[in-house]
């Protein structure tokens, strides 16, 4: 071949390469952008580019503006550029994209350097800009909407890069550099379930992004490309080396001087590490209950609770929630010590005869998910199941002195935990229906079951005010007198054919007293007599009016709380009716829900209905005040600081054998209720020590401690005072000294036979 011919061929090849470069590359970009022939996979729509928000956690916010927790699949909370410290921004730029402010999404110099590094097998840094990395983080260009050409080795990676370039250019056209930086830091994973810079700063340093200094920023930015390898908690040596590398970049680009570099690289990592958990923080039980409500609401309204970044504003007050949790812990710690001393080495699960229930733990273990899984795998009668359940293993257990590391078998662990007494507490504003505090148990990490709404138990004597409400509303006066003598109900066709309720003391005094004093002292015989006057079906009807939705049986024993199980949530709401001049306001816990942009999606208002008349409501407050005012009233042990210059109305309750202790108390501004008892009804104090299990000792102290803390906080809008009287003068006289005494004889009341289908 002649020399001239060779030159001509070279010129033609050069021109062909030039034409291909001019025509082919734009053509390839166009094909990728338009997904020609369906080969390249789709790109995000223009609408998606306008709102390229990452999956966001939804946040639960208290009435006073504090975060109560979040619901998430990936724990992420966005920030704006203004919320980033200058040190953080500088550290990011020198590490990931020093020419970020100069390019339009694609850094040609960096790209050429990266290609040259690959061709020469020398690593010279990546070619992806921050904007390109943002494109990948937001739209997952390497994993979603893949076309058929992705199956060809090497081609898929090229198409991914082309997509990132296209999206990066579009992002640069749509957003400012500052917005892109903030979006990038919001989408990055930092390890330890921390997605986004705000969560990472909180998790590793307990700081806001605006507070991060250079050494903290270097630790976080250094972990971006390999959050596990460079994790400062699990791989501190690696993390410190990576931090030094990042700090050196700051020195290299003259962001910091040599003196500061030498100082920073020798500093310890200085972590303040705490992973956000659903088991930690305030209102853990409340969060679990609200989650179920929110999941249902989200499904009905087309939202994703875990990814839509909703702001859920609750009625809970963080200060009052803290006081409620403190009151619960302080009292239950003490009560548990009394319980342990009372039982010693004996087991506290006993039957009606006072003897230990044989096989109790063996029966309880069969209700656990662990046992059910083993039974499925090995068969319930397999020796392997028993062997595994009795095999000791290391574990961390709850104690009132803090978590303890120990070695227990699953059977011993269950035996250990069943000895703990449980409790539930709720406080609300009667007039608004706003729930202000909710404590569903003694420790959510170890005891997940909620005892405010989900847990229901026999109410004992706290049901008695509903019996007396029916009486007062039907014309009986608080000054009506009755005698504490045995009262017998006949029960045709039953065995035994009669029922005579005992008093808690086991004795009948024969004393004649007003029904106000009888309720204050919780005299069963007089409550039973009152039930005979108003009839059980009437009491059930009034319970429904007052917001009790749990089924109650219209039987005589209902007057002592034996007609069905109810919740703390229901009872507190019912007692609020007396403060609300007869109107029932359903307790509620969410005021409004906003989207991630602050737009209100839904505002919530409570259900309000007329339940009883205003005079009856006020007379019931007068009746309930008697527990703290009448001689021998069950609430007279209440702290005098609560009763001075203040009206307190409430009722204690104790079920048979003291399995459950209750106290529901109201003031002019607040209503609150507490329950305490064992996880099982058989877990209780011994029969001979029933007084230790009384609601006045097990539940009332929680209410008492809570209210004292609330009144001591001058920032809260609650004060002592009297209940508001009715607008109209009372039609009955409350000064019982103006009435003559009336004595009656014990009698027997025949009740109609109630068919089973008519009970509820």
Order of alpha helices (4+ residues) and beta strands (2+ residues): alpha-alpha-alpha-beta-beta-alpha-alpha-alpha-alpha-alpha-beta-beta-alpha-alpha-alpha-alpha-alpha-beta-alpha-alpha-alpha-alpha-beta-beta-alpha-beta-beta-beta-alpha-beta-beta-beta-beta-alpha-alpha-alpha-beta-alpha-beta-beta-beta-beta-alpha-alpha-beta-beta-beta-alpha-alpha-beta
